[in-house]
């Protein structure tokens, strides 16, 4: 790899004093939006060149290796890819077994160290995601306030001014009368 050294004898002289350059507020500290865009374009080009340089350098390093070393490097790379694929397959198998489909939960499974840890985590995730048994609503359903006969309950509801309870109780009373006569 060739190392590039800057020319130490070159001097950098500012073209203007800091007081003379007043950056445009909308340009984010640059003289103008055009100068900002130009700098960003140059930065993108330099990044592309850097990536290309790194690729060429990696190819040059591979070319230096002997055939045996190259084969060993490729074998090591393929073994690493195979191990990653096996781990991913195990993760998906455990997720399918426990019916885990949430992307965040799948990512969390990937953090488990081995298959046993993944299995334990999957059990916990599946339990947390499973719909629970609904809890009874204490405000709904029949109430235990019904004490006394049906006539006493009607009287109590009328006294309390609860018209809907009176209607329900009277309907029950009529139903009971109808059942007794048939």
HELIX and SHEET records of a PDB file:
HELIX    1   1 UNK A   25  UNK A   27  5                                   3    
HELIX    2   2 UNK A   33  UNK A   64  1                                  32    
HELIX    3   3 UNK A   67  UNK A   97  1                                  31    
HELIX    4   4 UNK A  103  UNK A  110  1                                   8    
HELIX    5   5 UNK A  115  UNK A  129  1                                  15    
HELIX    6   6 UNK A  150  UNK A  160  1                                  11    
HELIX    7   7 UNK A  163  UNK A  181  1                                  19    
END                                                                             
